[in-house]
């Protein structure tokens, strides 16, 4: 696809410890007996309150915007707190109507994409929560995946995407996850989804990291796909960090790019991307305007650091993210240490 390579592997770095005060919810646990698939979840519910309460905070960026009838991203706040240890229980709870705080404990082997519907917080417990073999799809054509939070989970070996934000899902926060070794994209956002923040994630051992926009012909994405990518570690992944179609604005802020073989950011099909305060290390093509068969987009770059890297391409103007939300920019020189220490799982109190 688009001349892009299959996943490749390289040695992972050992993450350093940083406590980052970011995101989600509390909520009161209560028993639920409506489905046989929830037996494991019920036994964990009694201990769930303290763990969920420890995983507190709020996102920054587009997930905070008051729009489309949703004032910021709150996930499963106010719903039952349950703990799942099996694929059956995970599939059951992410697909239930109403708010739930779903704590993922240990390694769960799934098959295919599990559909996540509105008002869910999916939180990994400790440092060992993992979803492997499949992934999470936010929303279907009939069941919206709005107001969803995914944090502190390792995603490995997905048969398709690891996380897919799709079908008009809006107000989504994807934070402090570890994503690697999938089949297609690690984190795709497409099909008229909107108001998303992707923060403090570690992407590695893969080629296609983060697609934004379904295809060159899917013009329904125009006016949608407003996403903030901040403090992510794109660690040896080849491409799509992100690859953008149609969206305006997209804010790429304070991310760490290292050894990305094909490119860093690509803006295509008249997308508007602000690339700000990032650190590019050994990236021959840090920013493309247009890519492969896709027409050119627009890019404004400012206050980035390029070390052992090529010259970025820029073009046109972009809507300022401050039109939507306030933010501060870290000194790009501090980004490698801060992001490599803080991105990924086990860095927040879940």
N, C-alpha and C positions, 0 to 999 in steps of 0.2 A: 504494500500500500504506500503510495506516494514516495516510492524509492527508499522506504525506511527499513531498518535492519531488524532481525530477530533478536530476542533477548540474549545478552552475554553476561558472563559472571566475572567478578574480580574481587579481591579480598576486601572484606568489610572492615571499617575501623571500629575500635571499641569506643562506645559513647561514654563521655564523662557525665558526672551528675550535676544537674542544675535544677533547682526547684523553681518552676515558673508558675506564678499565680494567674491562672486562666480558668476555666469554665464550667460548669453546669450546675446541677440541680440537687435539691433535696427531694422531699415527697414522703408520704407515709406508706409503709408496707401494709398490705392486707392480703388475706388468703384468697385464692381463686381456684375454683374447682370445676370450671366449665369444660376442660379438655384433658384427656389422658396424657397428651404430650407435655403437660406442664408439671408432671410429678416432681421432676428434679428441680424445677424452678421454685415450687412451693417450699421445698425443704430448705432452700437457701434464702428465702425471703426474710426470715426472722433476723438474720445478721446483716441485711442489706442497708439499713438506714445509715449507719455510721460511715460506711464506705462511700455511699452516694453523697452524703453531706460533706465529706472531705474533698470531693472533686468539685470545687466551687469556683465561681468567677464568671466572667462574661467575655464574649468575643469582641474583636475590633473589626473595622472594615465594613464591607457591604452587608454582612449578616446582621448588623445592628440597625439598619435603616428601617424606618417606619414607612411601609408601603404594602400595597396589595392586601390590605386588611390585617397585616401582621406587624406588630411593633417589636422589632428585634427578633432574636432567635432564642427560644426558651426550652425547646425540646419537650421532654416528658414531665416538666415541673408540675407538681400537684397530683401526679398519678402514682399508682403503686410502684414500689421499689422491689424488683424481683431479681434473682440470680439464676442464670442458665448455664448448664454444663453440657448440653446435648444439642445436636443439630435440630431435632424435632422441637425442642422447647424454644430455641432461638427463632426458628421459622414461625412458630405459633405466635410468639409475642410481638415480633416486628411487624406482623401482618394484622394485628388486632386493632380495632377502632379505639380511639381515645388515647390519652397520654399514658406512657409507661416509662419508667427509668429501668433499663434492662442492663444488668451487670453481667458481663461475659467472664466466666471463670475458667481458666485453663485453655487447652487446645481443643477446638471444635472443628471436626471434619465435615464439610458441607459439600453438596453437589449442585452445580449451577448457580444461578443468581437468586438470592432471597429478596422478595419484594418488601421494602420498608414503607409503611404508610405514615400519615401525619402524626406529629406530636410524640416523637420518640427521642429518648437519650439512650445511646448504646455505648456503654462505658466498660473498658477493660479493667479487670481487678488486678492490681499489683503490676508485675513485670512480665507475666507469662500468658496473658490473654492472647489468643491467636484464632483467626479464622482462616482455614486452609482448604484448598481444593475448589473453592467457589468464591462468590463475592456478594456484596450488598447492592441492590438496585433501588434507588429512591423513587418510588411512585410507578404506577402503571397508567395506561390510557384512561382507566376508569377510577383509580384510587390514588389521589395525590400523595406525594411524598414531601409535603411542606413541613417546616419547623422541625427539623431533624438535626441532632447532634451525634457525631461519632468521634470518640476520643480513646486514646491509650490502648489501641489494639494493633497487633501485628497481623498483616495480611500476606499470605504466601501461596504460591502455586495455584492461583485462580485459573479456571478453565476458560474464562473470558476476561472481563474487567474485574479488578479488585473492588472498586467502588464506582458506580455509575449514577450520576445525578441527572435525571432525565424526566421527560414527560411533564414539563412545566413546574417541576419542583422549585420551590422558592424558600428563602430563609433557611439556609443550611450552614452548619459549622463543622468542619472536618479538621481535627486538631490533635497533635501529638501522637500520630500513628506512624507505623513502620510498614512500608509497602515495597515488595520485591517479588521477582521471579514469577510473574504471571504470564498469561498467554497473549493478551492484547494490551489494553491500556491499564495502567495502575489506577489512575483517577480521571475519568472522563466526565465532563459537564456539557450538556447538549440539550437539544429539543426544547427550546424556550424556557429553560431553567434560569433562575435569576436570584440576585442578592445572596451570594455565597461567600464565605470566608474559608480559605485553606491556609492553615497556620501550623508552624512548628512540626511539620512532617518530615520523615527521612525516606527518600526515594533512592533505591539502589538495586544493583544486580538485575537490570532490566534495560530495554531499549526505549519504549514509548511511555513517558512518564505521565503527562497531563494534557489531554486534549480539551480544547474549549471551542465548541461549535461542531455540529454534526457532519456537514459536508458543504462543498461549494454550492450545491443546488438548493440547500435547505434555507431559503431566505426568510422563513418564519422566525429565525433567530435574530433578525435585525431588531434592535431596540430592547433586547434581552441580554442574558449572559453577563451581567455585571458581577465581577468576581474580584476579590482581593486575595493575592498570594503573598503571604509575608512570613519571613523567618523559616522557610523550608530549606532543607539540605538536599540538593540535586547532586548526588554523590556517584559520579561515573555513569549515570544514565545517558543515553545517546541523544535524545531529542524530546521535543514537546515539553517545554518548561516555562510557560505553556506554548502550544501552537494554537493560534486564535483565528477564528473567522467571525466577522460581522459585529462582535461585541464592542460597545463603547460607553463608558470607559472600563478598561481592565487595569488594575493597579498591581504592579509587580514590585514589591517593596522589601528591601533588606533580606533577600535570599542569598544563599551561598551556593555558587555553581563551581563544580570541580571536575575536570577531566571529562567534559561532555563532548563526545566524539563528533557529532554532526552539527549541533547548534544549541544555543541557549533558548532564546525567545524568538518566535516567528509570528509576525502580524500579517494577516492576509485578508482578502475580500473586504477591504475598507474598514477593518476593525481599528479601534483606537486604543493604544496601549501606552501607559506611562510606566517606564522602567526606571526605578528610583532607589538609590542607596544600596545597590547590590554589589556583591564581590564575585568577579569572574576570574577563575584561576585555571589556566591551561585550557581555554575554550577558544578554538580558532575562529569560530563565527558566533560571537555572543548574541547578536541581534540581527535577524533577517527582516527585511520588508518584502513580503511575497516569498513563497516557497513552492518548489516543485511546479505543479500546474495551476496552483492557486494565484489569483491576482493579488496585487500589493495592498497592504494595509497602511496604517499610520502609526508612527512611533515617536514619542518624545522620550529622550533619555536624559537623566540629570543625576549628578553626584554619585556615579558608579565608579568602582575601582576595577581596572583591567590589568591582571598580572599574568604575563606569559600568554596573552590572549590577543585576538585580532581586533580590528576596528569595527565598531557597531554601525549598522545602517540605521538611518532615521529618515522620517518624512512626515510632513504635514503637522497638524495640531490635534490635540486630544482634550476631551472634557476633563477638567480637574476633578479628581476624587473628592477634594474638599468641598465641592458642590454638594456632596452627599453626607460626608462625615469628617470629623476632626481626627488628626493623627500626628504623630511625631516620627521623625526619621533618625534612626541610629547612625552614628558615624560608620560609613562602610568599612573602614579599616578594622573595626571591632567585630564585624560580621562572622568571619571564619571561626573565631574562638567562641563567640556567643551561640551561634547556630549549631556548630558541631557538638557543643556541650549540651544544648537544650532541646534539640529536635529529637523526636522519636518517643518510644514508650518508656514508662517508668520515671518520668520527670515531673509528674503531677500527682496529687494525693488521692488517686482513685483506688 
